[in-house]
């Protein structure tokens, strides 16, 4: 994306709201409620905590992870990962067994599925719909811990809460926690096109994501600087540093075990200089045939009036769509052109294909719909960046395309939603981390503002969508862009993004902030540390 600083908008006018607490029933049995200390804080904080009888759970030398017989197969990986993480944290083995809750012993951690359970039934006022969603869970703390959810994902997130709680204290007060996310997408975007990251680095970031209940990994796999995927259809475009297809499969499997969805992006029809270096005949030239240089407007742009361009892009889509089993394919479709008048061949193409009333921008919009057809045929949903939307005379982008909104170009977020699109909030403020930005120290989000003020339905420059449309905003992620490739090592980047990931995880989960000030939240982050399976951040 563009390396450009912009105003943060009228932040002072924005306010944080917190949901009122609701009283809930437990899915596992504990004693009647009495005065009791609060549950130790986690990141993100749990949505609700209800203290129960006097007493404390005690992690012991003989603690086991017990999973219910009816869910033993489904929860096997979640059990294994919890045992490994606790083992790394406490330097000892945690046996895994199958048994009923009645067989759970003091100090055990019991995992079970209850179809439709979510975060449990409400007593009194109804719960929000997200509380019965696929990522919701209930955690009951008595002599043993009991994690109940309707899905493996819910149980998994319960185990990450337990992992953080036990890191703070091996004694936990009796009570019931109910937990669920505000937004279904919460994640990290990584710019592989400009900078190569090793698979081991990526696995550590995925583990960190799981620790924070982040579930979406967006891999920007191509840009002007490089094409980072092994290719059999066009090996000539592949950069020296790249991921093999087997490495990709391994990363996807590692992420899936931790309930992280991978969204691949091969940027088209701009940011394609690495591809066009091997196919110069497909480069877009203006009417003066200006040579494409890194500073020129046509650098890295493929000629959408050339039928051979579509053949190349179809080859790549057909090769890679089956490699990624997730539900989305990201086209990029950003920063193609701003002045279409200098490229009359695009106007001629549009009028040939879309009628005499078409304009040059229709060629670009028609390309997006063409790609949508390819992606839909593979059973996936197309995603694009927002800056190229609008401006056509004969073509509008198909409403089944998800729009990732990053900058105030073209239609507003509300207009995008009104056009029928789902949207995700990837606004420059606060989701962009840019390597080497300005002073060379990298651009990070304004974390105190994010923690205290920002909400996921506040877009760039304070733009919003109607409250009735909030469900059409899928969520957000921290977007790491490596515009200045040589400024920062991957280790340095991992350390710099650790705290932004924690702040965004908290805001996207949507629970009340665990600490009243950002400074106190920083202290909490330090206490909870990194996932036990990763290097310290």
C-alpha positions as CSV (number, residue, x, y, z in Angstrom):
1,X,0.0,0.0,0.0
2,X,1.0,3.6,-0.4
3,X,3.8,5.0,1.9
4,X,1.9,8.1,3.0
5,X,1.1,9.7,6.4
6,X,-2.4,11.1,6.9
7,X,-4.4,12.8,9.6
8,X,-5.9,10.7,12.4
9,X,-9.1,12.7,12.2
10,X,-11.2,14.0,15.0
11,X,-10.2,11.5,17.7
12,X,-11.3,13.6,20.6
13,X,-14.9,13.3,19.6
14,X,-14.9,9.5,19.7
15,X,-15.9,7.7,22.9
16,X,-15.4,4.2,24.1
17,X,-18.5,2.3,25.1
18,X,-18.7,-0.9,27.2
19,X,-21.4,-3.5,27.2
20,X,-23.4,-3.9,30.4
21,X,-22.6,-7.1,32.3
22,X,-25.1,-9.9,32.1
23,X,-25.6,-12.8,34.6
24,X,-25.1,-16.2,33.1
25,X,-25.5,-19.9,34.1
26,X,-22.5,-22.3,34.1
27,X,-22.2,-25.3,31.8
28,X,-20.2,-27.0,34.5
29,X,-21.2,-27.1,38.1
30,X,-19.8,-24.9,40.9
31,X,-21.1,-23.8,44.2
32,X,-23.4,-20.8,44.9
33,X,-22.0,-17.3,44.4
34,X,-20.1,-15.4,47.2
35,X,-17.8,-12.5,47.4
36,X,-14.6,-13.5,45.6
37,X,-11.5,-11.8,44.0
38,X,-11.6,-11.0,40.4
39,X,-10.2,-13.3,37.8
40,X,-6.6,-12.4,36.8
41,X,-6.5,-10.3,33.6
42,X,-5.8,-11.8,30.2
43,X,-5.3,-10.4,26.7
44,X,-7.9,-10.1,25.4
45,X,-10.0,-9.9,28.6
46,X,-12.9,-12.2,29.1
47,X,-16.3,-10.7,28.3
48,X,-17.8,-11.7,31.7
49,X,-16.6,-13.1,35.0
50,X,-19.0,-14.3,37.7
51,X,-17.3,-15.2,41.0
52,X,-18.6,-18.3,42.8
53,X,-17.9,-20.1,46.1
54,X,-14.9,-19.5,48.3
55,X,-12.0,-21.6,47.1
56,X,-9.2,-21.8,44.6
57,X,-8.2,-24.1,41.7
58,X,-4.7,-25.3,42.2
59,X,-2.5,-26.4,39.3
60,X,-0.6,-29.5,40.7
61,X,2.2,-31.9,39.9
62,X,-0.4,-34.4,38.7
63,X,-2.6,-32.1,36.6
64,X,-4.0,-33.9,33.6
65,X,-5.8,-32.7,30.5
66,X,-9.0,-34.7,30.2
67,X,-11.3,-34.6,27.2
68,X,-14.8,-36.0,27.1
69,X,-15.3,-39.3,25.3
70,X,-17.8,-37.9,22.9
71,X,-15.4,-35.2,21.8
72,X,-12.2,-37.0,22.1
73,X,-11.4,-37.1,18.4
74,X,-12.4,-33.6,17.7
75,X,-10.5,-32.1,20.6
76,X,-7.4,-34.2,20.2
77,X,-5.2,-31.5,18.6
78,X,-6.4,-28.8,21.0
79,X,-5.6,-31.1,23.9
80,X,-2.1,-31.8,22.4
81,X,-1.3,-28.2,21.9
82,X,-2.4,-27.2,25.4
83,X,-0.3,-30.0,26.9
84,X,2.7,-28.9,24.9
85,X,2.3,-25.2,25.8
86,X,1.8,-26.0,29.5
87,X,4.8,-28.3,29.3
88,X,7.0,-25.5,27.8
89,X,5.7,-23.1,30.5
90,X,6.2,-25.3,33.5
91,X,9.0,-27.6,32.2
92,X,7.1,-30.9,32.9
93,X,4.7,-33.3,31.2
94,X,0.9,-32.9,31.3
95,X,-0.7,-36.2,30.6
96,X,-3.7,-36.4,28.2
97,X,-6.5,-38.8,29.0
98,X,-10.1,-39.4,28.0
99,X,-12.8,-39.5,30.6
100,X,-16.1,-38.0,31.9
101,X,-16.2,-34.9,34.0
102,X,-17.0,-37.0,37.0
103,X,-13.6,-38.7,36.6
104,X,-11.8,-35.3,36.5
105,X,-9.6,-35.0,39.6
106,X,-8.7,-31.8,41.5
107,X,-6.2,-29.8,39.4
108,X,-7.3,-31.3,36.1
109,X,-8.3,-29.3,33.0
110,X,-11.5,-30.8,31.4
111,X,-12.3,-30.1,27.8
112,X,-15.8,-30.9,26.4
113,X,-18.1,-30.0,23.5
114,X,-21.8,-29.2,24.0
115,X,-23.5,-28.5,20.6
116,X,-24.9,-25.0,20.6
117,X,-23.4,-24.2,24.0
118,X,-21.3,-21.2,23.0
119,X,-20.7,-19.1,26.1
120,X,-23.7,-20.7,27.9
121,X,-27.4,-19.8,28.4
122,X,-28.4,-16.5,29.9
123,X,-30.4,-15.9,33.1
124,X,-32.4,-12.8,32.6
125,X,-31.5,-10.5,29.7
126,X,-30.6,-12.3,26.4
127,X,-26.9,-12.7,25.4
128,X,-25.6,-11.1,22.2
129,X,-25.7,-13.4,19.2
130,X,-21.9,-13.7,19.2
131,X,-22.1,-15.4,22.6
132,X,-23.5,-18.5,20.9
133,X,-21.1,-18.2,17.9
134,X,-18.5,-20.6,16.8
135,X,-15.7,-19.0,18.9
136,X,-17.6,-18.6,22.2
137,X,-16.8,-20.7,25.2
138,X,-17.5,-21.0,28.9
139,X,-14.8,-21.6,31.6
140,X,-15.8,-22.9,35.0
141,X,-13.2,-22.8,37.7
142,X,-13.7,-25.1,40.7
143,X,-11.5,-28.0,42.0
144,X,-10.9,-28.7,38.3
145,X,-11.2,-26.4,35.3
146,X,-13.9,-27.1,32.7
147,X,-13.9,-25.5,29.2
148,X,-17.2,-26.0,27.4
149,X,-18.0,-24.8,23.8
150,X,-20.0,-25.7,20.8
151,X,-17.0,-26.1,18.6
152,X,-13.3,-27.0,18.8
153,X,-12.4,-23.4,18.0
154,X,-14.3,-22.3,21.1
155,X,-12.6,-24.8,23.3
156,X,-9.2,-23.8,21.8
157,X,-9.7,-20.2,22.8
158,X,-10.7,-21.3,26.2
159,X,-7.3,-23.1,26.5
160,X,-5.5,-19.9,25.5
161,X,-7.3,-18.1,28.3
162,X,-6.3,-20.8,30.7
163,X,-2.7,-20.7,29.5
164,X,-2.5,-17.0,30.2
165,X,-4.3,-17.3,33.6
166,X,-1.9,-20.0,34.8
167,X,1.1,-17.9,33.6
168,X,-0.1,-15.2,36.0
169,X,-1.0,-17.6,38.9
170,X,-1.2,-21.3,39.5
171,X,-4.1,-20.6,41.9
172,X,-7.4,-19.4,40.3
173,X,-10.5,-18.2,42.2
174,X,-13.7,-20.2,41.8
175,X,-16.1,-18.8,39.3
176,X,-17.5,-18.8,35.7
177,X,-16.1,-16.9,32.7
178,X,-18.2,-16.4,29.6
179,X,-16.3,-15.2,26.5
180,X,-16.9,-14.5,22.9
181,X,-15.5,-12.1,20.2
182,X,-17.0,-8.9,18.9
183,X,-15.6,-9.4,15.3
184,X,-15.2,-12.6,13.4
185,X,-11.9,-11.6,11.8
186,X,-9.0,-10.6,13.9
187,X,-5.5,-10.9,12.6
188,X,-2.2,-10.1,11.0
189,X,-1.2,-9.1,7.5
190,X,2.4,-9.8,6.3
191,X,4.0,-8.2,3.2
192,X,6.0,-11.1,1.7
193,X,6.1,-9.4,-1.7
194,X,8.6,-6.7,-0.6
195,X,10.4,-8.7,2.1
196,X,10.9,-12.4,2.5
197,X,10.1,-13.9,5.9
198,X,11.3,-17.4,6.9
199,X,8.7,-20.1,7.5
200,X,9.9,-20.4,11.1
201,X,9.3,-16.7,11.7
202,X,5.8,-17.1,10.3
203,X,5.1,-20.1,12.5
204,X,6.1,-18.2,15.6
205,X,3.8,-15.3,14.6
206,X,0.9,-17.8,14.1
207,X,1.6,-19.1,17.6
208,X,1.5,-15.6,18.9
209,X,-1.8,-15.0,17.1
210,X,-3.3,-18.0,18.7
211,X,-2.2,-16.8,22.2
212,X,-4.1,-13.6,21.5
213,X,-7.2,-15.3,19.9
214,X,-6.3,-13.8,16.5
215,X,-7.7,-16.0,13.7
216,X,-6.8,-14.4,10.3
217,X,-3.4,-14.3,8.5
218,X,-3.3,-12.3,5.3
219,X,-0.2,-13.1,3.2
220,X,0.7,-10.5,0.5
221,X,2.8,-12.8,-1.6
222,X,3.7,-10.6,-4.5
223,X,4.7,-7.0,-5.2
224,X,7.1,-5.0,-7.4
225,X,10.0,-6.3,-5.3
226,X,9.3,-10.0,-5.5
227,X,7.1,-12.9,-6.3
228,X,7.4,-15.3,-3.3
229,X,5.7,-18.5,-4.4
230,X,7.0,-21.5,-6.2
231,X,5.4,-21.8,-9.6
232,X,5.1,-24.6,-12.1
233,X,3.1,-22.6,-14.7
234,X,5.5,-19.6,-14.7
235,X,8.7,-20.4,-12.9
236,X,10.4,-17.5,-14.7
237,X,8.6,-15.0,-12.4
238,X,9.7,-16.5,-9.0
239,X,12.1,-14.6,-6.8
240,X,15.2,-16.3,-5.4
241,X,13.7,-16.1,-1.9
242,X,10.3,-17.7,-2.0
243,X,8.1,-20.3,-0.3
244,X,7.8,-23.7,-1.8
245,X,4.3,-25.1,-2.2
246,X,5.2,-27.7,0.5
247,X,6.2,-24.9,2.8
248,X,2.9,-23.2,2.1
249,X,1.0,-26.5,2.9
250,X,2.9,-26.9,6.1
251,X,2.2,-23.3,7.2
252,X,-1.5,-23.7,6.4
253,X,-1.7,-26.9,8.4
254,X,0.2,-25.3,11.3
255,X,-2.2,-22.3,11.2
256,X,-5.4,-24.5,10.9
257,X,-4.4,-26.5,14.0
258,X,-4.5,-23.1,15.8
259,X,-7.7,-22.0,14.1
260,X,-6.0,-19.3,12.0
261,X,-7.4,-18.8,8.5
262,X,-4.8,-18.0,5.7
263,X,-5.8,-15.4,3.1
264,X,-3.4,-15.4,0.1
265,X,-2.9,-12.3,-2.0
266,X,-1.2,-12.1,-5.4
267,X,-1.5,-8.4,-6.3
268,X,-3.1,-7.7,-9.7
269,X,-3.2,-5.7,-12.0
270,X,-0.8,-3.3,-10.2
271,X,2.3,-4.0,-8.1
272,X,3.4,-6.5,-10.8
273,X,6.9,-5.4,-11.7
274,X,8.5,-8.7,-10.5
275,X,6.2,-10.6,-12.9
276,X,6.5,-8.1,-15.7
277,X,10.3,-8.3,-15.6
278,X,9.9,-11.7,-17.3
279,X,6.9,-10.5,-19.5
280,X,7.8,-6.9,-20.6
281,X,5.4,-7.2,-23.6
282,X,2.5,-7.0,-21.1
283,X,3.7,-3.8,-19.4
284,X,1.2,-0.9,-19.6
285,X,2.6,2.0,-21.5
286,X,1.0,5.4,-21.8
287,X,0.5,7.2,-25.1
288,X,4.0,8.6,-25.0
289,X,5.4,5.1,-24.4
290,X,7.0,6.4,-21.2
291,X,9.5,3.8,-19.8
292,X,8.3,2.3,-16.5
293,X,10.6,3.2,-13.7
294,X,10.0,2.9,-9.9
295,X,8.9,6.5,-9.8
296,X,6.6,6.5,-12.8
297,X,2.8,6.1,-12.6
298,X,2.8,3.0,-14.8
299,X,5.5,1.1,-12.9
300,X,4.4,-2.5,-12.2
301,X,1.0,-2.1,-14.1
302,X,-0.1,-4.8,-16.5
303,X,-1.8,-3.8,-19.7
304,X,-5.5,-4.7,-19.2
305,X,-6.2,-4.0,-22.9
306,X,-3.9,-6.9,-23.9
307,X,-5.6,-10.3,-24.1
308,X,-2.3,-12.0,-23.2
309,X,-2.4,-10.3,-19.8
310,X,-5.5,-12.1,-18.9
311,X,-4.0,-15.4,-20.0
312,X,-1.0,-14.9,-17.7
313,X,-3.2,-13.9,-14.8
314,X,-5.6,-16.8,-15.4
315,X,-2.6,-19.2,-15.3
316,X,-1.6,-17.9,-11.9
317,X,-5.1,-18.0,-10.4
318,X,-5.7,-21.5,-11.6
319,X,-2.4,-22.7,-10.3
320,X,-2.7,-21.2,-6.8
321,X,-6.4,-21.2,-6.0
322,X,-6.3,-25.0,-5.2
323,X,-3.2,-24.5,-3.0
324,X,-5.0,-22.5,-0.4
325,X,-8.1,-24.2,1.1
326,X,-9.5,-21.2,2.9
327,X,-12.6,-19.4,1.8
328,X,-11.0,-16.2,0.4
329,X,-8.7,-15.1,-2.4
330,X,-7.3,-11.6,-2.3
331,X,-6.7,-9.9,-5.7
332,X,-5.1,-6.7,-4.3
333,X,-6.5,-4.4,-7.1
334,X,-5.0,-1.4,-5.5
335,X,-3.1,1.6,-6.9
336,X,-3.5,0.8,-10.5
337,X,-3.9,4.2,-12.1
338,X,-5.0,7.7,-11.2
339,X,-5.0,9.4,-14.6
340,X,-6.6,7.1,-17.2
341,X,-6.5,9.8,-19.9
342,X,-2.9,9.0,-20.7
343,X,-3.7,5.4,-21.6
344,X,-6.2,5.5,-24.5
345,X,-6.0,1.8,-25.1
346,X,-7.9,1.2,-21.9
347,X,-10.7,3.5,-23.1
348,X,-10.8,1.6,-26.4
349,X,-11.0,-1.7,-24.6
350,X,-13.8,-0.6,-22.3
351,X,-15.9,0.7,-25.2
352,X,-15.4,-2.6,-27.2
353,X,-16.4,-4.7,-24.2
354,X,-18.8,-2.6,-22.2
355,X,-20.5,-0.3,-24.8
356,X,-20.0,3.1,-26.3
357,X,-20.8,4.9,-23.0
358,X,-18.0,3.2,-21.1
359,X,-15.0,5.0,-19.8
360,X,-11.4,3.9,-19.3
361,X,-12.0,3.0,-15.6
362,X,-14.5,0.4,-16.7
363,X,-11.6,-1.7,-18.0
364,X,-10.2,-1.9,-14.5
365,X,-13.6,-2.5,-12.8
366,X,-14.4,-5.2,-15.5
367,X,-11.1,-6.9,-14.7
368,X,-12.1,-7.2,-11.0
369,X,-15.4,-8.8,-12.0
370,X,-13.5,-11.1,-14.4
371,X,-11.2,-12.2,-11.6
372,X,-14.3,-12.7,-9.4
373,X,-15.7,-15.2,-11.9
374,X,-12.4,-17.2,-11.7
375,X,-12.4,-17.1,-7.9
376,X,-16.1,-18.0,-7.6
377,X,-15.6,-21.0,-9.9
378,X,-13.1,-22.3,-7.4
379,X,-15.6,-22.0,-4.6
380,X,-14.0,-19.0,-2.9
381,X,-14.9,-15.3,-2.2
382,X,-12.8,-12.5,-3.8
383,X,-11.4,-9.7,-1.7
384,X,-9.9,-6.4,-2.9
385,X,-8.5,-3.1,-1.4
386,X,-10.9,-0.2,-1.6
387,X,-9.0,2.5,-3.4
388,X,-9.9,1.5,-6.9
389,X,-13.7,1.3,-6.4
390,X,-16.0,3.6,-8.2
391,X,-15.5,5.9,-11.2
392,X,-16.9,3.7,-13.9
393,X,-19.6,4.6,-16.4
394,X,-20.8,1.2,-17.4
395,X,-19.4,-1.3,-14.9
396,X,-19.8,-1.6,-11.1
397,X,-17.9,-4.1,-9.0
398,X,-19.9,-7.3,-8.1
399,X,-21.4,-6.9,-4.6
400,X,-20.3,-10.4,-3.6
401,X,-16.7,-9.1,-3.3
402,X,-15.4,-8.3,0.1
403,X,-13.7,-4.9,0.4
404,X,-10.7,-4.3,2.7
405,X,-10.9,-0.5,3.4
406,X,-7.6,1.1,4.0
407,X,-7.8,4.8,2.8
408,X,-10.3,7.5,2.0
409,X,-10.2,7.0,-1.8
410,X,-13.5,6.4,-3.7
411,X,-16.7,5.5,-1.9
412,X,-17.0,5.8,1.9
413,X,-17.3,2.7,4.1
414,X,-21.1,3.3,4.4
415,X,-21.4,3.6,0.6
416,X,-19.5,0.4,0.2
417,X,-21.8,-1.4,2.6
418,X,-24.8,0.1,0.9
419,X,-23.6,-1.3,-2.4
420,X,-24.0,-4.8,-0.9
421,X,-20.4,-5.5,0.1
422,X,-19.0,-7.0,3.3
423,X,-16.2,-4.8,4.5
424,X,-13.1,-5.1,6.7
425,X,-11.5,-2.2,8.5
426,X,-7.9,-2.1,7.5
427,X,-7.5,1.7,7.9
428,X,-4.1,3.3,7.9
429,X,-5.0,4.6,11.3
430,X,-4.7,2.4,13.3
431,X,-3.8,-0.9,11.5
432,X,-0.6,0.0,9.5
433,X,2.9,-0.8,10.6
434,X,5.4,0.4,7.9
435,X,9.0,-0.6,8.1
436,X,11.6,2.2,8.2
437,X,8.9,4.8,8.0
438,X,10.1,8.4,8.4
439,X,13.0,8.3,10.8
440,X,13.8,4.7,10.0
441,X,12.3,3.4,13.2
442,X,9.2,2.1,11.6
443,X,5.6,3.4,11.7
444,X,3.5,1.9,14.5
445,X,-0.1,2.7,15.4
446,X,-0.9,5.2,18.1
447,X,-1.4,2.6,20.7
448,X,-2.7,4.7,23.7
449,X,-5.4,6.1,21.3
450,X,-6.2,2.6,20.0
451,X,-6.5,1.2,23.5
452,X,-8.6,4.0,24.9
453,X,-10.7,5.4,22.0
454,X,-10.7,3.4,18.8
455,X,-13.3,0.8,18.0
456,X,-13.4,-1.6,15.0
457,X,-16.3,0.3,13.3
458,X,-14.3,3.6,13.2
459,X,-12.6,3.8,9.8
460,X,-9.9,6.1,8.4
461,X,-10.3,9.8,9.4
462,X,-13.2,8.9,11.7
463,X,-15.6,7.6,9.1
464,X,-18.2,5.2,10.4
465,X,-21.0,3.0,9.3
466,X,-24.4,2.8,10.7
467,X,-24.8,0.7,13.9
468,X,-27.3,-1.5,12.0
469,X,-24.5,-2.3,9.6
470,X,-21.8,-3.2,12.1
471,X,-22.3,-6.9,11.5
472,X,-21.2,-6.3,7.9
473,X,-17.8,-5.2,9.1
474,X,-15.8,-8.4,9.4
475,X,-13.1,-7.0,11.6
476,X,-9.5,-5.9,11.2
477,X,-5.8,-6.8,11.5
478,X,-2.4,-5.4,12.0
479,X,-1.0,-4.8,8.5
480,X,2.8,-5.1,8.2
481,X,4.1,-3.3,5.1
482,X,7.8,-3.5,4.2
483,X,8.0,-0.4,2.1
484,X,11.6,0.2,3.2
485,X,12.9,-3.3,2.8
486,X,16.4,-3.0,4.3
487,X,15.6,-1.1,7.4
488,X,14.4,-3.8,9.7
489,X,15.2,-7.5,10.2
490,X,12.4,-10.0,10.7
491,X,13.4,-10.4,14.3
492,X,13.2,-6.6,14.9
493,X,9.8,-6.6,13.2
494,X,8.5,-9.4,15.5
495,X,9.5,-7.3,18.5
496,X,8.0,-4.1,17.2
497,X,4.6,-5.6,16.3
498,X,4.2,-7.6,19.5
499,X,2.4,-4.8,21.4
500,X,0.3,-3.5,18.5
501,X,-1.0,-7.1,18.1
502,X,-2.0,-7.2,21.7
503,X,-3.8,-3.9,21.6
504,X,-5.7,-4.8,18.4
505,X,-6.5,-8.2,19.8
506,X,-8.2,-6.6,22.8
507,X,-10.2,-4.0,20.8
508,X,-11.3,-6.6,18.2
509,X,-12.4,-9.1,20.9
510,X,-14.5,-6.3,22.2
511,X,-14.5,-7.1,25.9
512,X,-14.1,-4.4,28.6
513,X,-10.4,-3.3,28.7
514,X,-8.5,-5.4,31.3
515,X,-6.7,-2.3,32.7
516,X,-7.9,1.3,33.1
517,X,-4.9,2.9,31.3
518,X,-2.6,2.0,28.5
519,X,0.5,2.1,30.7
520,X,-1.1,-0.5,32.9
521,X,-2.0,-2.6,29.9
522,X,1.7,-2.5,28.9
523,X,2.6,-3.9,32.3
524,X,0.0,-6.7,31.8
525,X,1.5,-7.4,28.4
526,X,4.9,-7.8,29.9
527,X,3.6,-10.1,32.6
528,X,1.8,-12.4,30.2
529,X,4.7,-12.4,27.8
530,X,4.8,-14.3,24.5
531,X,3.3,-17.7,23.7
532,X,5.5,-20.4,25.4
533,X,6.3,-21.9,22.1
534,X,7.9,-18.6,20.7
535,X,11.0,-16.5,21.3
536,X,10.5,-13.6,23.7
537,X,9.3,-10.4,22.1
